[in-house]
Amino acid sequence: MLLQAILLMVIIGMIAFCGVKGMQKDPLAVGADIGVVVQEDNVMTRLALGYVENMESVSELCRFVQVSETEGRRMLEQGDIVALVVMPEQLVEGVMDGRNPSVDIIFPKNAQLEAMLFRELTESGAGFLRVAQAQIYGAADTAVEFGLTDELSVMEAEIDSYNLAFALDRLSIYDEETVSPTGRLSVVQHYVSSGIVLFLLLAGMAAYPVMQPGRAALRKQLARAGIGEPWQNICRWLCGLLYLLCLAGVICLLLWGLRLCAPEAAQRLSELLTGGRHRALAAGIRAGMLLAVLAAASAFHTLAYSVSQNRTGGILLIFLFSVTAVYLSGGFVPSALLPVPFRTIGDALPTAWLMRVCGSLLTGDGNGMGSCVVRLCLCTATFYATACALEYFRDRRRDGAD
């Protein structure tokens, strides 16, 4: 049984590793090859072209290819490039002396996605340039009209600063918000918390000797001695809780030993699990959250063995429910990536609340965990009451048959 559990955890680890690698893939990016025709090859033109090519917002989308006009039109017809930019002679000099020569941009008739995107960017840039030119010319006319030509250079500098800040500062236009399928947890924290929940649930497969329902004759003798069915089930639940507490204690001892023997490795492991943003929860709150998790898991084991009434049936029931419930709750694949019906079912399962509480224990973030702990307590009471009801009706039916 131990070897089977180890093999299962290895398989789950492989699935989690593949899931992490799948979520870390870079998103698809649109790339466009742009043909550039330079009528006059001089230092100023090369500097201007190099400046545009090295801009981050341009280099992420466009790749410039310097060609002749004839070759560029041929490549445009064949679909090798999405647009052809024809730069006139003395472009930079004309911009500086106010002649403002135009740059011709030729697009194909049947534009693809890349060409449409580049066209939208070009039209937006041209509109922004027209506004900037209107600002400069308007400021110059105003300065001449009111005799403020001495202040014209200051006015133009302020206009240029405003336009440059508007065009280059992305934060003035966009707000960045990171969206993760694992929510507030990192990928490592998500899979560690789901692994803890799955381990606690599957650990009940080895708890049958201390959690098995007693024989009918033994239960009757205990009832005559004043230990009724509710107390017998409480004892089974307490045995399972003590068993899980021992497992948690062993894991804590191993981590403590790692901290003593290899403090650097323990520090790196702590940073990996907490994400470097660990918040110190009070020891009492942390102990209460851990106790609620273990109590709910033990109550589930009690109910599973009350339903099955034998070792094989209980192990199969625990295994099937644990794997299915953890999957629906997003333990193997984050719930945000699951179909909507699966996501709805998974959010209503106790395993989802167990994973949230375990994630909160890792990060130290207790926001919103009060409702999860209350739900786990209600689940514990429900599982226990259901187990007591099953044992009661089973004994009554057996007595009636006798």
N, C-alpha and C positions, 0 to 999 in steps of 0.2 A: 504493500500500500504506500509506503514511504517512497519507493522508487517511482511508482506511478505518479505520485504528487510532484516529485522533482521533475519528471519528464513533462508533466503538464505545465509547470511553471516555466520550463525552458521554452516550450512552444509558445506560451503567452508572451514571454520576453521577446521572442523573435517577431511575433505579430506587432508588439509595441515598437520594436526597433524599426520595422518596415513603415509603421504609421508615422513615426518621427521623421524618417527620411522623406516620406511622401509629402509631409506638410512643410518641409524645409526647401522644397524645390522652388527655384526662382519663377516668378510669374512670366507669362508670355509677353514679349516686348515687340512692338511694331518698329521695324527698321526700313528706311527708305534710302535708295541710292539717288542722289541728285547730281545731274550734270552741270558743270560750270564752264562757261565760255568767257575767257578773259581776252578782251580786244587789245589791251595794252599791258605788257608785263613790266611793271616797275616796282620799286621798293614799297611805296605807299599802298599799292593795290594788293601786294602779297601780304603786307601787315594786316590790312583790313580783312582779307579772306581768312588768314590764319586766326585772327581774333574770333571771327564768327564760327569757324570750325571747332575751336576749343571751348566754346561756351557749353556749360554742362547741359543746359536745357536743349541745345541743338545737337550736341554729340550723342545724346541718348536716343535720338530719333532719326537723325540724318547722317549719311555718309556722302561726302562730296567727292566727285570724280571730275578732274579737269580735262576737258575734251575740246575739240574744234567744233564750230557751229554745224558743219555738215555731218560730222560723226555723231554729234549730239542729237540731231534730228532723226538720224537713222536709228540710234539706240532708243529714242523715244517712241518711234513707230513699232519697234520690235518688243517693247515692254521691258527693256533692260534697265531703264531709269524711269522714275515717276514724274520728273519735271526737269526742265532745262532752264538754267539761269544765264542770261546773256548780259554781261557787265560792259558798259560803254567805256570809251576812252576817257582818261582823266576823271574817273569817278570821284576819288577822294578830293582832288583839287576842286572839282565842281561843287561838292558839298561844302567845302570850307569857304569858297568865295561867293556862295549864295546862288549859283546857277542851278543847283539841285538836278543833275541829270537823272533820268529815269532808268531803272533796271527792268528789263523785259524778262518775264517768267512765263514759260510756255508749258502748258499741261496737255496731256493726250485727250482725245475725244472721249474714249471709254475709260474713265478714271476708276482705278481700283481703290481699296481702302487706304493704302498708303498715300496715294495721290490726293484723295479727298482730305485726309488729315493734313497734309502739307499745304493744300490750298486754303484750308481754314486758318492754319497758323499764319500763312502769308497775308491773307486778307486782314486778320486781326493786327498783325504787325504794321501793315500799311495804314490802317485806320489810326493806330496809335501814333505813327509818325506824322500823319496829317494834323492830328491834334497838337502834337508838340511844335510843329512848324507854325501853326496858327497862334499858339501861345507866344512864341518868340516874335513873330511879325506884329502881333497885337501889342505886345509890350513895347516894341520899337516905335510903332506909330503913336502910342500913348505918351512915350517919353518925349518924342519930338513935338507933339501937340502942346504939352504942358511945360516944355523947357526943362525936362529932367534927363537930358542926355548924359549928364555926369553919373547918374545913378543907373544907367542902362546896363552896365556890366554886372552890377550887383543883382539886378532883377533877372538877367539872363542866367546867372549862376544859380539863383534860387530855383528858377524854373527847371534848369537841367538837373539839379539835385533832387527835386521832387519827382521828375519823370524817371530818373535812374532808380530811385528808391522804389517807385511803383513797379517798374519793369523787372528789377533784379531781386527784390526782396519778396520771396514767396510767402513769407509769413504775413505780409500785408494783404494777401489775396486769399490764401488757403489756410485752413485749420487742419492740423494733422491729428488723426485719431487712429490708434492701432487697434485693429480688430483681430481677435484670436479665437480659434474654435474651442480652446480650452478655458475661455473666460479669464478670470483674474489669476488663474494658476498658469505657470509655465508648463511646457510640454513634459519636462521631467517631473515636476510636482504632480501633474495630473496623473501620469502613469504610475508614480509611486503610491499615491493615495488609492487609486483603483487596485493596484497590486496588494496593498494592505487589506483592503476590504475583501478581495477574493481569497487571500490567504486565511483571514479569520473565518470566512464562511466555509471554506474547504477543510479547515482544521477540524471541523465538527465530524468529519468522516472517521477520525481516530478516537472520538470521544464516546463511542457506543458503550464500552464497558462501564462507564460511570453515569451515563445518561439513559440507559435502556429502561423501558418500563418494567417494573417488577411483575412476577407471576401473579395470577389472580389470587391464589391462596395466600401468598405473602402480603399482598395489598389488603386482603380481608383481615389478616392477623394484625397488621399495623393499624387498621381502622378500629379494631376492637381495643387496641392499646391506646386509643385516643389520637392517633396520627391519621387524619383523614386524607382523602384524595388531594385537596388543595395543598396541604403541607408536604405530601409526598412529591408533588410536582415542583413545589418550591425547592425542595432538597435537590431534585434533579437539575433544576435551573441553576442553583448555587454551585453544584458540582461542575457544571459546564463553565460557569463564570470563573470559578477558581482555576480550572484548567486553562482558560484563555489568559487569565492574569499571570499564570506561570509562564506561558509562552511569551507574553509581553515582557516579563521580568528577564527571561533568558536573552531576548533581543537587546534589552537595555544593558545587561551585563556585557554582551558582546561589544556594543558600541562604547561602553565605558572602558573596556579593555583595549579597544582600538585607540581611544583617546590617550590612554596611558602609554601604549607601546609605540604608536605612530601618530603623534599630535598633528603633524603637518597633513598627513592623509585624512585624519579626522576633520581638520579644519576645511580642507577642500571638499570633503563629502558634505559637511554642514552647509557650506556656501552653495553647493550644487542643489541640495534639497530645499534650502530656504530661499534661493535666488539672491542672496546677499542683502535681503530687505526684511530680515526676521524681526518681528515685533514681540516683545516680551509680554506674554500673557501671564496673569497671576497663576501661581502653582495650583491653587484651589480650583480655578476655572478650568485649567488644563486637565486636572485629575477628574473633574466632573464630566468633561466632554469625553475623555477616554473611557470612563466607567459607563457612560451612556452607550457608547459604541459596543463595548464588550457585552453589556447586558442585553442589547438587542440581538447580537449574534448568538448568544447563549439561548435566548428565548426562541429564536428560529430553529436551533438544533433540537430543542425540547419538543417543539411542534412537529418537526420532521420525523422524529423517532416515535412520537405518539401516533402519527398517521400511518407509518409503515409497520410498526410493531415487530420489526426484525432488522438484523444488521444489513443485509444486502439491499433491502428496499430503502432503508434510511440513507445508506451511502449513495445509491443512485438518485434518490430524491434531492439530497443536498447538492450533489454534483450538477444535476440538470438545472435546478433552480438557480444555483449560484452563478454558473456560466451564463445562462440566459439572461438573468436579471442584470448582471454586471455589463453584459453587452448592450442591452436596451438602455441602460443608464449612461452609456458613453464610456465604459471602461476600456474597451478595445479600440473602438473608433469614436472620437469625440461626438457627443450627441448633436452638435450643430451640423455635422456632416451626414447624419442619419435621415431617413425619410420622416416626414412630419408625423405619421401615425406611430412609428417606433419611438420618436422623441416624446410624444405625448404620454405614451405608456411608461417609458423609462423615467420621466420626471415624477410619476406618481408612485414609483416603487421605493421601498426602504433603502435599497442600495444607493440610490441617488443621494439621499440624505446622509448615508454613511460616508460616501465619498467626499461630500462637502465638508463634513466635520473633520475627516482625516486630513483633507487639504488645509483646513484652518489650523489644525495642530502643527502642520509643517511650516506654514507661513507665519503663524502667530497672529493672524488677522481674525478677530472674533466678530466682525461686523455681520449681522444677520444670522449668526449661528444659534441664537436663542430659540428661534422658531424650529430650526432643525433638531436641536436637542429635545425640545418638547415633543416633536413628532416621533423621534426615536423612543421616547418614554411611552408614548401612546402605542407604538408598534409592539414594544415589549409587553405591555399589559394585554394587548389584543392577542398576541401569540400565546401568552400564558393562559389567558381565559379560554382560548380555543382548545388548547391541549387539555385543560381540565374538563371542558365539556365533552371532548371525544372520549376521554377515559371514563367519565361518569356514564355516558350513554352506552358505551361498550360493556361496562360492568353490569348495568341494568339489563341489557339485552341478554348477557350471558346468564344472569340469575334467573331471568324469565325462561330461558331455554332449559336450565336445570330443573 
